[in-house]
Amino acid sequence: MKNILCIGAGYVGGPTMAVIAKNCPEYRVTVVDINAEKIAAWNSDNLPIYEPGLDDVVHCVRDRNLFFSTEVDRHIGESDIIFVSVNTPTKTFGQGAGKAADLQYWEKTARQILRNANSSKIVVEKSTLPVRTAHAMERILNSNDRGLHFDVISNPEFLAEGSAIRDLEEPDRVLVGGRETTSGQQAIQAIVDIYAHWVPQERIITTNLWSSELSKLVANAFLAQRISSINAIANLCEQTGANVEEVAHAIGTDSRIGSRFLRAGVGFGGSCFKKDILNLVYLCEYYGLPEVAAYWEQVVTMNEYQQANFVSKMISAMFNTVAGKRIALFGLAFKAHTSDTRESPGLAVCRRLLAEHADVVLSDPRALNNARLDLGSISDKVHYETDPYRAAEGAHAIAILTEWPQFAELDYQAIFNAMEKPAFIFDGRNILNHQALYEIGFNVFPVGRPSFTNFPG
Ligand SMILES: NC(=O)c1ccc[n+]([C@@H]2O[C@H](COP(=O)([O-])OP(=O)(O)OC[C@H]3O[C@@H](n4cnc5c(N)ncnc54)[C@H](O)[C@@H]3O)[C@@H](O)[C@H]2O)c1
């Protein structure tokens, strides 16, 4: 039996290893983390993350060939293949602060592997990293004088939160990059053999190390760019009377453009898009390509503008002041079907409204705990209500900030009756029936589409 180890039991490590364990019963898969609380949660009925379908997969394989542990050192010694999926956040200090990836957790892991290894191993980069990180990794690992050899493989993860299990079970493609040496090619094959248990051969792409590392950053940059592009156009629609959904449909039916990721809204969130684009920007600057860096940085600038502009529109519609007004924010998860609030537009809007002295109440089916944690020192300045009807009671306005389908199915007549008048609704995800809301009596403000107001004149 081969031993696979994964270092980092987060949004990537947990689900990825659960799916590998399920499809490869002859491998023993162990996931380790320095966070003991998280490991205890992975070993309980209350998993540390919400992801549709995850509970079932974990229950079926946990303690069969999937194990969660805090004993990092011991498991490094026993493993043949080590996936590393620790966090690689944006650096907050020193050179490259605000853009470059903070690789301290990454390097600590490399040194820990080296300290505890007693045989040669394959080390797999699962985290998203700057291109050429594998080079540094190889140098650290192969600096030993114990005759140990390490092959470093890049196998970036393309799962999207909210559909992680489906993405892992039926990936568009799996990418495996490695060295062109004999041992590099053998290491690539060892990783391909794992995925070949359930992924069709033609969907497993092998490349050199640098193409693989760079492709992950480029994929996220292209996806985020589509959102910023349609959001940029949404602003022009609002000024001209065009409807962004009609424009998106008209251009998306062009097979060269395609219809996905063309929903205008309050902007993208999540732990990856902003961080990975800024990482790409930093790499371009580092390699002396300032125009290329500026081109990609604009995707992030546009996203920040979209969030700020959404709040400006709220303030202006509500007679230029929201101070003391109760405002209900529906949706703190950065997107539907996840409990993750990292970089969530809901929290960005919340912070801006607090700065305007609004009385903010947050509602979300899954993400309220994380929202409270993320708000940190200002978490006691807002109210939390799981029930959206209670959140809306006495509110002047509601803003929809996550596309949870349940928000489209609420009884808006009952909500309207319980609100202050005039009642406003700002649909930051364009998921509601705007005409119906207008007929109830709401003043309705979608994104990139004409607004409906019940004020005379
Ligand atoms: N979240 C996503 O949707 C997604 C998708 C694709 C790729 N990625 C990339 O995958 C990587 C991990 O992302 P995530 O969302 O799973 O992060 P996460 O923060 O949820 O999980 C990372 C885990 O690593 C652990 N860790 C850090 N240092 C450690 C060490 N030395 N030893 C053991 N454990 C350690 C942390 O305690 C944490 O639990 C990042 O590089 C990210 O960019 C994320």
PDBQT file of the ligand as one rigid body, heavy atoms in Angstrom, charges set to zero:
ROOT
HETATM    1  N1  LIG A 501      -9.792  27.731  -1.689  1.00  0.00    +0.000 N 
HETATM    2  C1  LIG A 501      -9.832  27.484  -2.985  1.00  0.00    +0.000 C 
HETATM    3  O1  LIG A 501     -10.874  27.543  -3.631  1.00  0.00    +0.000 OA
HETATM    4  C2  LIG A 501      -8.569  27.117  -3.718  1.00  0.00    +0.000 A 
HETATM    5  C3  LIG A 501      -8.669  26.539  -4.997  1.00  0.00    +0.000 A 
HETATM    6  C4  LIG A 501      -7.515  26.195  -5.661  1.00  0.00    +0.000 A 
HETATM    7  C5  LIG A 501      -6.267  26.427  -5.066  1.00  0.00    +0.000 A 
HETATM    8  N2  LIG A 501      -6.187  27.014  -3.840  1.00  0.00    +0.000 N 
HETATM    9  C6  LIG A 501      -4.851  27.206  -3.243  1.00  0.00    +0.000 C 
HETATM   10  O2  LIG A 501      -4.602  26.139  -2.335  1.00  0.00    +0.000 OA
HETATM   11  C7  LIG A 501      -3.840  26.607  -1.226  1.00  0.00    +0.000 C 
HETATM   12  C8  LIG A 501      -4.587  26.305   0.074  1.00  0.00    +0.000 C 
HETATM   13  O3  LIG A 501      -5.804  27.028   0.039  1.00  0.00    +0.000 OA
HETATM   14  P1  LIG A 501      -6.958  26.743   1.098  1.00  0.00    +0.000 P 
HETATM   15  O4  LIG A 501      -8.130  27.568   0.678  1.00  0.00    +0.000 OA
HETATM   16  O5  LIG A 501      -7.117  25.261   1.283  1.00  0.00    +0.000 OA
HETATM   17  O6  LIG A 501      -6.279  27.370   2.420  1.00  0.00    +0.000 OA
HETATM   18  P2  LIG A 501      -6.730  27.155   3.947  1.00  0.00    +0.000 P 
HETATM   19  O7  LIG A 501      -6.261  28.335   4.671  1.00  0.00    +0.000 OA
HETATM   20  O8  LIG A 501      -8.167  26.752   3.993  1.00  0.00    +0.000 OA
HETATM   21  O9  LIG A 501      -5.886  25.867   4.411  1.00  0.00    +0.000 OA
HETATM   22  C9  LIG A 501      -4.496  25.857   4.568  1.00  0.00    +0.000 C 
HETATM   23  C10 LIG A 501      -4.173  25.009   5.801  1.00  0.00    +0.000 C 
HETATM   24  O10 LIG A 501      -2.747  24.820   5.874  1.00  0.00    +0.000 OA
HETATM   25  C11 LIG A 501      -2.411  24.731   7.261  1.00  0.00    +0.000 C 
HETATM   26  N3  LIG A 501      -0.963  24.949   7.437  1.00  0.00    +0.000 N 
HETATM   27  C12 LIG A 501      -0.251  26.098   7.251  1.00  0.00    +0.000 A 
HETATM   28  N4  LIG A 501       1.068  25.862   7.509  1.00  0.00    +0.000 NA
HETATM   29  C13 LIG A 501       1.183  24.563   7.863  1.00  0.00    +0.000 A 
HETATM   30  C14 LIG A 501       2.277  23.723   8.252  1.00  0.00    +0.000 A 
HETATM   31  N5  LIG A 501       3.512  24.186   8.295  1.00  0.00    +0.000 N 
HETATM   32  N6  LIG A 501       2.006  22.424   8.547  1.00  0.00    +0.000 NA
HETATM   33  C15 LIG A 501       0.752  21.937   8.502  1.00  0.00    +0.000 A 
HETATM   34  N7  LIG A 501      -0.328  22.691   8.150  1.00  0.00    +0.000 NA
HETATM   35  C16 LIG A 501      -0.119  23.973   7.823  1.00  0.00    +0.000 A 
HETATM   36  C17 LIG A 501      -3.271  25.818   7.908  1.00  0.00    +0.000 C 
HETATM   37  O11 LIG A 501      -3.415  25.591   9.292  1.00  0.00    +0.000 OA
HETATM   38  C18 LIG A 501      -4.603  25.649   7.128  1.00  0.00    +0.000 C 
HETATM   39  O12 LIG A 501      -5.496  24.788   7.796  1.00  0.00    +0.000 OA
HETATM   40  C19 LIG A 501      -3.588  28.096  -1.464  1.00  0.00    +0.000 C 
HETATM   41  O13 LIG A 501      -2.340  28.221  -2.106  1.00  0.00    +0.000 OA
HETATM   42  C20 LIG A 501      -4.693  28.469  -2.431  1.00  0.00    +0.000 C 
HETATM   43  O14 LIG A 501      -4.331  29.537  -3.263  1.00  0.00    +0.000 OA
HETATM   44  C21 LIG A 501      -7.310  27.342  -3.148  1.00  0.00    +0.000 A 
ENDROOT
TORSDOF 0
